[in-house]
Amino acid sequence: MRVSALLMAAGRGARFGADMPKQYLPLLGRPVLRHAAEALLRDGLVDRILPVCAAGEEARISSLLGGLPALPPVPGGDTRQGSVRAGLEALAAAAPPPDAVLVHDAARPVVPAGTVARLLAALETAPGAIPAQRVTDTLKREDDGGRIAATVPREGLWRAQTPQAFRFPVLLAAHRAVAGEATDDAQLLEAAGEAVALVEGSESNVKITLPEDLGRVAAGLSAGLLPRIGTGFDVHRIAAGRPMVLCGVRVPCEFGLEGHSDADVGIHALCDAIYGALAEGDIGRHFPPSEMRWKDADSAQFLRHAAGRIAARGGVLANADLTLLCERPRIGPHRDAMQARLAELLGTEPSRVGVKATTTERLGFTGRGEGIAAQAAAMLLLPPG
């Protein structure tokens, strides 16, 4: 069975109150929607993802989902139903169209293991299936004055979640036939008289709506991870006629550093710290200086690779700390830019990356101005094993 998934990322998340849509917010070092996409793919049952985003956000989404089996994003409509319809039509135009489709909120970063399998199994006997949880709390209806008007019976009530699964032709036909707005896709099948199965959902499948939801999900995701610490150290000689690049930032200076790549001593030390925490060797193992393709290379790609290795292992960067040892150039005026650039390359927030500098009181090779050294530490949270 060919299975595609629509990742619904066109919402603005006004209730969250952030300066960006909640699906782009960092969660343990990666955007919320990246977590959601990886969770859909984790069981190996989904062949491809089609992101549906706000118009103008296509390039941003493509960048955030880089390396995943994702189709080019399509712009959504004015409503959620219109956005789902746009995604379905794009899948229908793709060759071949899927047999089944999942519709998932980008603001739900956790899809518990086994959820997708249970949904697809339910499609063998029903055209649609959704994960849901029984309502266990007592329900009250409010009157116009903010007082209890009635107690609502909770028997037979469930809280719907995503991803919701459907036989693709059935959902596409339901969207094409109904012009009104539905709160979820299962409602369209209900209106068409089609059966929708309920499968057991999970309390961990949280839709991030308010700021406290983000903290709750972060705590749940990190609960089973173990800390791993790595350290890195690097040195480069002073060299005339080369640009001075430190921590991904070009620093005005009358000299640069000698090296096979751009000799960014700060990034090199930080890469070694990350590779060390992963027990995956050092930067020379991944980017051998004997290979000419790395001649004068931008070290930013090395740090992106290191960050990608963290994600590939199912881990997150807890924090990193970097110290530059030099007499010149002065680091202070560029510290904030360095911190921001390293955080960007690592896919995390600047508050998780420390950058500082010190001198050796004119002692040793750094004190004599013969070179610059850097030392770094990184703490990762990784699954056991």
N, C-alpha and C positions, 0 to 999 in steps of 0.2 A: 504494500500500500504506500503510495506517495503522500507524504504529509508535509504541508507547509504551515507556517505560523505567521499571523499578522501581529506585529508589535505596535500597539497603539500609543503613539508618543506625540500626538498633536495638541494635547491639553495644555493649559496655562497654569493650572494649580494655584488659583487665586487664594484659596483658603489657607494654603501653607504660609503665605506671606513672605516668601523669599524674593530676592531680586532676579531670580531666574526660575524657569519651570522646574518643578521638583524632580522630574525624570533626569535632569542633568546634574543634580546635586551630587557631591562626592559621598560615597558610602564605603568606608574602609579602603580608601585609596582609588576606587573606581566609580564611575557614574552609576546612578541607580539603574538606568536603562541597560547598561552593559551587564550588570548582574542579572537583570531579567532575561536578556537574550541568552546568556550563558546557561542560565537555569533551564530554559526551554530546550536547549541542545544537549544537556548533560546526559540524558538516558540514551542518546543516539537514535531516537525514534523520529525526530523532526529533521527533514532533509534540508530545509532552507527557511530563512526568515525574511519577511517583507516588512520593513519599517514604514509606518504611516506617520507623517510629521506635519508640523505647521509649514505653510509655504515659506520658502526662503531658508529653511533649516536643513535642506537635503545634504549639503556638504558637511555640515557639523555632525549629523547622524552617521554618515558614511565613515567619517574619521573615528568616531567613538566606537563603531562596531568593526573596525578594521581587523582583518584576520579571521572573521567569522563567516559562515556561509550565508551571506545576506544579499538579497537582491537590491538594486538601486532603490532608495526611498521614494515614496510617492507622496505628494501633498494631500492632506486630508480636506474634509469639507467643513461647513459651518457648525455641524453637530457631530456627535460621536457616531451616530448612525450613518451620516454622510461620509465620515472618514472610513468606517468599516466598508461601506459600499465601494469607495474608491480603491481600497486595497483588494477587495474581491474581484473587481473588474480588471485590475492589473494582473492578478493571478490567472484570471480566465484568459487573458491575452498571452500569457507566458506559455511556452511549449515545453513539456506537456503540462496541462493544468493538474492540480493535485486531486487525489481521491478524497482526502480529508483535510480540514483546515482547523487550526486552533486560533482563537482570538484572545490576546493577552494584553493586560494593562502594563505599560512600561513602568508604572509606579508600583508594581508588585515585584520586588527583586528576588523573592523566594518562591520557587516552585518545588515543593517537597518531593523527594525521590519516590518514584512509583506513581505520581499523579498522572503524568501523561499516559503511561501504560494503562492505567485503569480507565481513563477516558476513552482511549482508542478501543479497548476491549468492549466498552459499553456501546460503541457505535456499531457493533456487530448485530445488535438487536434493536437499536433505536437510531433515528437520524441525527440526534443531538444528545450531548451529555455535558453536565457541568459539575465542578466540585462545589460542595456546599457543606455547611455545618448546621446542625440542629440549633434552634434558638433555645437556650436554657435559662435566660434571665426573664423575670416577670416584665411584661410589656404594658406601658401606660399610654393612653391617648391624651393629648393636651387640649384644653379649650382655648378660646381667644384671650383669656386673662392669664395664661401661664399656669393654670391649675389642672389637676387631674380631672379629665372628663369621664374616663372609663378605663377599666383593666381589660386588655385585649388577650383573648385565649392564645396561648403559644403552641398548642398542639398542632402538629403538622407543618410548622413554620421552619424554614431553613434560611440561612444567610448565604447568598450566592457569592462565589469567588470566580477568578479566572486562573488559568486559561479555560475557556469554554471550547468544546470540540464539536464539530459538525461534519456530516457528509457534505462535501463541497457543493455539489449541484443543488442540494436542498437549501443551503443557506443563501447561495447566490440567488436562487429563485425567490426566496422569501424577501430579500432586500429589494429585488427588482419589482416585487408586487406591492410593497407597502411604502406609502409616502410619509406616514406619521412617524413621530419620534418614539423610540423604545429605550428603556434604561439599560437593557442588555440584549444580546442577540438571541438568547433563549426565548425572550418574550415574543420575538417575531415568529418563531416556530410555534409557540403556543397559540398565537393568533391565527396561524394557518392550520391549526388542528393537528400538528405533528407532535409526536411524543418526544419528550426530553428526559433523559435518565439523570438521576442524582447519584453521584459517587461521593464517598466520604472525603471531605476537605481537611484542612489542617489549620490550627491556630497560628502557625508560623507563617502562613500565606497572608501577610499583612499588606493592605494597600496603604501606601504612604499618603496621608492626607494632611496631618498636622505635624509640627516639628517633633513632638514627643514620639511619633511613630518611627521617625528616622533613627532615634536613639535606641528604641526597642528592637528594631531589626538589626542594628549594628551589634547590640549585645548578643542577640541570638546567633548571628553569623560567626562571631568570634569565640563563642563558648567552647567549641570543640577544637580550636586551633592551639598549637603549642608555640611558644616563643623560640626563635632562633636568632642568634647574634653573630654578626660577621664584622671583621675589621679589614681595613685596607690602608696601604701606604704607597706613595709614589713620589718620585723625584725627577725633575727635568732641569737640565743645564740652561743657563741664560744664553741666548743666541741673538745676534744682531740681525736686523733685516727681516724679522718674522713678526707677525702680529701677536699680541699678548691676549690669549683667550683663557679665561678662568671661569669655571663653573658655568660654561655656556654663554658667557658675556665677554664681548670684546672690550678690553680695558685700554684707554689711551696710555701709551708708554713708549719710550724710545728703544725698547728691546722686547723680544719675545722669548719663547722657550724652544729648545731643540727637541725634535722628536719625529717619529715616522708619520704620525698623524698630525693633528693641529696642536698636540702636546698639552692638552688641557689637563693639567695635573690634578685639579680638583675632581673632575668627572672620572678620571682614571682611578683615583683612590676610592671614590664612592662605588664605582662598578665592582672593584675587587671586594669591597665590604659586602655587597649584595651577593655576588657569586660565592663568597665565603660562607655566608649564612645559608645558602642553598646547597653547599658542598659540591659546587660545580666548577671548581678550579679558579682561574684568574682571568683577567682580561686578555692576556696573551694567548690563552687556549681558544678563546672564541674569536679573536681578531689578531692573528699572528702578524708580527711586524715584518716577517719575511715575505708577506704577500703584498704585491704592489698596489692592489686595489684599495688598500687602506692608506696609501701615501697621501699625506696632507688631508686625510678624511676629517670631517666634522665629528667630533667626539659625541655630539648629541645622539647620533645613531647607536653608539655603544650603550648609552644609558637607557635609551628606549628598549634596546634588546634585553638589558638586565631587568627592566620593569616587566617586559613581556614574559620573562622566565618566571617571575613571581606569580603572575596571573596563570601561566600554564601549569604551575604546581598547585593551583587552587588556594594561593596565599594572598596576604596583603602586607603592605609596608606599614608597620606601626609608626616608626620614625627613623630619621637618619640625622647624623651629626657630622659636620665636616670642619676641619681646622686647616687653614693655610698658614704655612710658616715661611715668612719672607720679610726682608727689610723694605723692599719696593716691589711693585707699586703699592700705594695705599689702598687697602681693601674697603675701609669703612664707607666711602662714598658710593660704592657699588654693591654693598652687601644685600640690600633689599632686592635689587635687580637679579642678583645671583640666586637668592632664595626663591624668587618667583620663577626663574627659568628652570631651576632644578625640579621644582614642584610640578611645573608643566610637563617636563620630560618624563617624570615618574607617574604622572596621572594622579597626583594627590594635591592636597591643599598646602600652601606655604607654611602653615603652622606646624606641619610634621617634618619640616626640613630645617635644621639649624646650620648656619654658616657663620664662621668667625675666623679671626686671624690673630696671629701673635708673631713676635720676633724671637730670636734666640740671643738677644742682647749682644749682637755682633760677634757671637761665637760660632765656629764651624762654617761650613760652606754656604749656608743660607745667610749667616751673619756677614760673610765677606762678599755677599752679592753674587756668588757664583751659580746659584740655582734657587729653585723654589721647591719646597716639599709640601705634601698634603697628607693628612691622616683622616680616616673616616671610620665611622661605626654605623651599622644598620641593624635595626631589629625588625624581623619579619614574624608574622603569625602564619604558620603552615599546618596543614592537616597532619596528623600522626603518620609515621611510616616513612 
